[in-house]
Amino acid sequence: MGHSYNTSFPLDGETLPGIDDFQALVILDGPQPLSGAESTQSQPLRLQRKLIRRALNSNRPVLGIGLGARLIAEQLGAIVSPAVVPQRRWATLTRSDECPVGLPAEFETLLWHEEICGLPEDCELLASGEHTPIAGFSWDAGRVLALNFHPHLDAAATRDRLRHHPAPNEGRGVQSEDALLEDPKRFDRQAALLDRLLVDWLDA
């Protein structure tokens, strides 16, 4: 979209940026659970929590996806807990009446999580779905977006995730690799969805 960006990988020991080093912050997914006691001992998570707190207290746009969304929820006072039905599948989500960004009334997207979060106080629900009551929320008039779904994943990124995290046995919330990848148009549709979300987020 014409913006320059830098990346940092705290799990690999890379240093996170300082609050004055960026104008907007995106926190993507990761394999670390937040609902276990060990998360409080994780140095990468401690550093991410500190940076997110500082960004939330600034006037910078903040976007979290997957783990990033749950870290934002946690910093805004919500509880993160294990999902009753872990999700790794294409699913249809329904936009909430209070959603402040340009989501369709219903849309298909890729879910990939083993944890869910509550809706923090003073936040607006974006969308929900079966077994995922809080699929996303916004805070501070749309300056902060948290998505517990994955519109940023394309087919190549999904294959890469499956190589590193093979799908467990199929079940209520888990689709096979073939089912996840069988229709490339699904990735095209959610890429267009991500574009709409990014425009609204940065405009806010």
C-alpha positions in Angstrom: 0.0 0.0 0.0 3.0 2.3 -0.4 4.2 2.2 3.2 7.7 1.1 4.2 8.0 -1.4 7.0 10.5 -3.3 9.0 10.1 -6.7 10.7 11.4 -8.2 13.9 11.3 -11.8 15.1 11.5 -11.9 18.9 11.3 -15.7 19.1 14.6 -15.7 17.2 16.2 -13.3 19.6 15.8 -10.2 17.4 15.4 -6.8 19.2 12.0 -5.2 19.1 11.8 -1.6 17.9 11.4 1.3 20.3 8.2 3.2 20.5 9.7 6.1 18.6 10.9 3.9 15.7 7.5 3.4 14.0 4.2 5.1 13.2 2.1 1.9 13.3 2.5 -1.5 14.8 1.4 -4.9 13.5 1.8 -8.0 15.7 1.4 -11.2 13.8 0.8 -14.8 14.9 3.0 -17.2 16.8 3.0 -20.6 18.5 3.2 -19.5 22.1 0.1 -20.1 24.2 -0.9 -17.3 26.5 -3.2 -19.3 28.8 -0.4 -21.3 30.4 1.6 -20.3 33.4 4.8 -20.6 31.3 3.8 -17.5 29.2 4.7 -15.2 32.1 8.2 -16.6 32.1 8.8 -16.1 28.3 11.2 -13.2 27.7 10.0 -12.7 24.0 6.4 -12.4 25.3 7.3 -10.1 28.1 9.0 -7.8 25.6 6.0 -7.9 23.2 3.6 -7.1 26.0 5.7 -4.1 27.0 5.8 -2.8 23.5 2.1 -3.3 22.9 1.2 -1.5 26.2 3.3 1.5 25.1 1.7 1.5 21.6 -1.8 1.2 23.0 -1.0 4.2 25.3 0.2 6.2 22.3 -1.9 7.4 19.4 -0.4 5.0 16.9 -2.5 2.5 14.9 -2.1 -1.1 16.2 -3.2 -4.3 14.4 -2.9 -7.8 15.9 -3.6 -11.1 14.2 -3.8 -14.4 15.9 -1.4 -14.3 18.8 -1.1 -10.6 18.3 -4.8 -10.1 18.7 -4.8 -12.2 21.9 -1.9 -10.2 23.3 -3.8 -7.0 22.6 -6.9 -8.4 24.3 -4.8 -9.4 27.3 -3.3 -5.9 27.6 -6.8 -4.4 27.5 -7.9 -6.6 30.4 -9.6 -9.6 28.7 -9.0 -13.2 29.7 -7.3 -15.5 27.2 -8.3 -19.2 27.6 -8.0 -22.5 25.6 -10.6 -22.9 22.9 -13.1 -25.7 23.6 -12.9 -26.5 19.9 -9.5 -25.6 18.4 -9.9 -24.2 14.9 -7.9 -24.9 11.8 -10.4 -24.5 9.0 -12.2 -22.2 6.6 -15.3 -20.8 8.3 -18.0 -18.2 7.7 -18.0 -15.3 10.2 -20.9 -12.9 10.7 -20.2 -9.2 11.1 -21.6 -7.6 14.3 -24.0 -4.7 14.3 -21.4 -2.5 16.1 -18.5 -3.3 13.7 -16.9 0.0 12.7 -14.9 -1.3 9.7 -15.9 -2.4 6.2 -16.6 -6.1 6.7 -19.3 -7.8 4.7 -22.4 -9.1 6.6 -20.9 -12.6 6.2 -17.5 -13.6 4.9 -15.4 -16.7 4.7 -11.9 -16.6 6.2 -9.2 -18.9 7.6 -9.3 -19.7 11.3 -6.2 -21.1 13.0 -6.2 -20.9 16.8 -6.2 -23.0 19.9 -7.1 -20.1 22.2 -9.9 -17.6 22.4 -10.3 -14.3 24.3 -13.0 -12.3 25.9 -14.2 -9.0 24.6 -12.3 -6.2 26.5 -14.2 -3.4 28.1 -15.0 -0.5 25.8 -14.2 -2.5 22.7 -16.5 -3.2 19.7 -17.0 -6.7 18.4 -16.1 -7.1 14.8 -17.4 -10.5 14.0 -18.2 -13.9 15.4 -18.6 -17.5 14.3 -19.3 -21.0 15.5 -16.9 -21.9 18.3 -15.3 -18.4 17.9 -17.6 -15.9 19.7 -14.9 -13.1 19.6 -13.4 -13.4 16.1 -12.2 -9.8 16.3 -12.6 -6.5 18.0 -11.7 -2.8 17.7 -10.8 -0.2 20.3 -10.3 3.5 20.5 -12.5 4.4 17.5 -10.9 1.8 15.2 -7.3 2.8 15.9 -6.7 -0.7 17.3 -7.9 -3.8 15.5 -7.5 -7.4 16.8 -8.3 -10.3 14.5 -8.5 -13.9 15.7 -8.7 -15.0 12.1 -6.1 -14.9 9.3 -6.9 -12.8 6.2 -3.2 -12.3 5.6 -2.4 -15.9 4.8 -2.1 -16.9 1.2 -1.7 -20.5 -0.1 2.1 -20.4 0.1 2.1 -19.1 3.7 -0.5 -21.7 4.7 1.6 -24.6 3.2 4.6 -23.2 5.2 2.6 -23.2 8.4 1.4 -26.7 7.8 5.1 -27.9 7.3 6.0 -26.4 10.7 2.8 -27.3 12.4 1.2 -30.3 10.8 -2.6 -30.5 11.2 -3.8 -32.8 14.0 -6.4 -35.4 13.3 -9.4 -34.0 11.6 -12.3 -33.1 13.8 -15.0 -30.6 14.4 -12.7 -27.6 14.0 -9.8 -29.1 12.0 -9.7 -29.6 8.2 -7.2 -31.6 6.3 -4.4 -30.0 4.4 -6.1 -30.8 1.1 -9.3 -29.2 2.3 -7.4 -26.1 3.4 -5.7 -25.7 0.1 -8.2 -27.1 -2.5 -9.8 -23.7 -3.5 -7.2 -21.0 -4.3 -10.1 -18.4 -4.9 -10.7 -18.5 -1.1 -7.3 -16.9 -0.6 -8.0 -14.3 -3.3 -11.3 -13.3 -1.5 -9.7 -13.0 1.9 -6.8 -10.9 0.4 -9.4 -8.4 -0.8 -11.0 -8.5 2.7 -7.6 -7.7 4.2 -7.2 -4.7 1.8 -10.5 -3.3 3.0 -9.6 -3.8 6.7 -6.2 -2.1 6.2 -7.6 0.9 4.5 -10.2 1.4 7.2 -7.6 0.8 10.0 -5.1 3.3 8.6 -7.8 5.9 7.9 -9.0 5.6 11.5 
